């Protein structure tokens, strides 16, 4: 729409190396938005995303060790894009993508429908999305002492950004 700010797209490139030989075994790329161009009040309001406190994590791991509980660690893959976008955002077509009509290519932009890495509020949006799912869909109860600790039956769930521990 007229008057909308179009934010730049940024490619994040990584080389994954073999630990022993240091030989490159995989190339990875992820498309991000340039959050440095975002404007407070227009593109985002709040950026704070809570994480489980270290004392809570230490207590949970101590209980696991003392009581010989089973535990597992979860790392959500592409966590942030699982959540819907919080505000209407537009991004330039990233470098490397060709539009059929090159003369009009500057007229095209991408409207974001999912939370994208690089947004200032991306962690907060993901946290709100996951907490809603844990509490309202799965039935966990959020701890009053630490907002990133959840309980359901004999299961305890600790959330730290896009990583979690289940015990």
C-alpha positions as CSV (number, residue, x, y, z in Angstrom):
1,X,0.0,0.0,0.0
2,X,1.1,3.6,-0.6
3,X,3.1,5.0,2.3
4,X,4.2,1.7,3.6
5,X,7.8,1.3,4.5
6,X,9.6,-1.5,2.6
7,X,12.3,-3.1,4.6
8,X,15.5,-4.5,3.1
9,X,16.0,-8.3,2.8
10,X,19.3,-9.7,4.2
11,X,20.8,-13.1,3.4
12,X,22.6,-14.8,6.3
13,X,25.2,-17.2,4.9
14,X,27.0,-20.0,6.9
15,X,29.6,-22.6,6.3
16,X,29.2,-25.8,8.4
17,X,32.6,-27.4,8.9
18,X,33.7,-30.9,10.0
19,X,35.0,-30.6,13.6
20,X,38.1,-32.7,13.0
21,X,39.2,-31.8,9.5
22,X,37.7,-28.2,9.4
23,X,36.6,-29.1,5.8
24,X,33.4,-27.4,4.7
25,X,30.7,-30.0,4.5
26,X,27.6,-27.8,4.0
27,X,26.5,-24.3,3.0
28,X,23.4,-22.8,4.5
29,X,21.5,-19.6,3.8
30,X,18.6,-18.0,5.6
31,X,16.6,-15.0,4.4
32,X,16.2,-12.4,7.1
33,X,14.7,-8.9,7.3
34,X,16.9,-5.9,8.2
35,X,15.6,-5.1,11.6
36,X,17.9,-2.1,11.9
37,X,15.6,-0.2,9.6
38,X,12.5,-0.9,11.6
39,X,10.8,2.1,13.4
40,X,9.5,1.9,16.9
41,X,5.7,2.4,17.0
42,X,5.4,1.7,13.3
43,X,6.9,-1.8,12.9
44,X,7.1,-2.9,16.5
45,X,6.1,-1.9,20.0
46,X,7.9,-4.3,22.4
47,X,10.9,-6.4,21.9
48,X,11.4,-8.2,25.3
49,X,11.1,-12.0,25.2
50,X,11.4,-13.8,28.5
51,X,13.7,-16.8,29.0
52,X,13.9,-19.3,31.8
53,X,16.2,-18.1,34.6
54,X,19.4,-20.0,35.3
55,X,18.3,-20.9,38.8
56,X,15.1,-22.5,37.4
57,X,17.1,-24.5,34.8
58,X,19.6,-25.6,37.5
59,X,16.8,-26.6,39.8
60,X,15.1,-28.6,37.1
61,X,18.4,-30.4,36.1
62,X,19.1,-31.0,39.8
63,X,15.7,-32.6,40.3
64,X,16.3,-34.8,37.2
65,X,19.7,-36.0,38.6
66,X,18.4,-36.6,42.2
67,X,15.2,-38.3,41.2
68,X,16.6,-40.1,38.1
69,X,13.9,-38.6,35.9
70,X,14.0,-38.9,32.2
71,X,14.7,-35.6,30.4
72,X,15.1,-34.4,26.8
73,X,16.2,-31.3,25.1
74,X,14.2,-29.7,22.2
75,X,15.5,-27.2,19.7
76,X,12.8,-25.9,17.5
77,X,13.9,-25.8,13.9
78,X,13.1,-22.5,12.2
79,X,11.2,-21.5,15.3
80,X,10.4,-17.8,14.6
81,X,8.7,-18.4,11.2
82,X,6.2,-20.8,12.9
83,X,4.5,-17.8,14.5
84,X,2.3,-15.4,12.5
85,X,3.6,-11.9,11.9
86,X,2.6,-9.3,14.6
87,X,2.3,-6.2,12.4
88,X,1.9,-5.7,8.6
89,X,5.4,-5.7,7.2
90,X,6.8,-5.5,3.7
91,X,10.2,-6.6,2.5
92,X,12.1,-5.9,-0.7
93,X,12.5,-8.8,-3.1
94,X,15.8,-10.4,-2.0
95,X,18.9,-10.4,-4.2
96,X,19.1,-13.5,-6.3
97,X,15.4,-13.6,-7.2
98,X,14.5,-12.6,-10.7
99,X,11.1,-11.3,-11.6
100,X,10.0,-12.0,-15.2
101,X,9.4,-8.3,-16.1
102,X,12.7,-6.7,-15.0
103,X,11.5,-3.2,-15.8
104,X,8.7,-3.6,-13.2
105,X,10.8,-5.6,-10.7
106,X,11.2,-2.5,-8.5
107,X,7.4,-2.4,-8.2
108,X,7.3,-5.7,-6.4
109,X,7.6,-6.3,-2.7
110,X,6.9,-9.2,-0.4
111,X,4.2,-9.0,2.3
112,X,5.3,-11.1,5.3
113,X,2.8,-13.5,6.7
114,X,5.1,-15.3,9.2
115,X,7.5,-14.0,11.9
116,X,10.9,-13.6,10.2
117,X,14.4,-13.7,11.7
118,X,15.9,-10.2,11.9
119,X,12.8,-8.4,13.2
120,X,13.3,-6.6,16.5
121,X,10.3,-8.3,18.1
122,X,10.8,-11.8,16.5
123,X,11.8,-13.5,19.8
124,X,8.8,-11.9,21.6
125,X,6.3,-12.9,18.9
126,X,7.7,-16.5,18.9
127,X,7.5,-16.6,22.8
128,X,3.8,-15.4,22.8
129,X,2.9,-17.9,20.1
130,X,4.5,-20.9,21.9
131,X,3.2,-20.0,25.3
132,X,-0.3,-19.7,23.9
133,X,0.0,-23.2,22.3
134,X,1.5,-24.7,25.5
135,X,-1.2,-23.3,27.8
136,X,-4.3,-23.2,25.6
137,X,-3.8,-26.2,23.3
138,X,-1.6,-28.6,25.2
139,X,-2.9,-27.8,28.7
140,X,0.3,-26.8,30.5
141,X,0.1,-24.5,33.5
142,X,2.5,-21.5,33.6
143,X,4.6,-21.2,36.7
144,X,4.0,-18.1,38.9
145,X,7.7,-18.0,39.9
146,X,9.2,-18.2,36.4
147,X,7.0,-17.4,33.3
148,X,9.1,-19.8,31.2
149,X,8.5,-22.9,33.4
150,X,5.4,-24.9,32.7
151,X,3.8,-27.9,34.4
152,X,1.3,-30.6,33.3
153,X,0.8,-33.8,35.3
154,X,4.3,-35.1,36.0
155,X,6.0,-33.2,33.2
156,X,7.9,-30.0,33.6
157,X,8.8,-27.8,30.6
158,X,11.5,-25.1,30.6
159,X,11.6,-22.7,27.7
160,X,14.7,-20.7,26.7
161,X,14.1,-18.8,23.4
162,X,13.7,-21.7,20.9
163,X,15.3,-24.3,23.1
164,X,13.4,-26.3,25.7
165,X,14.0,-29.0,28.4
166,X,11.3,-31.5,29.2
167,X,11.5,-33.6,32.4
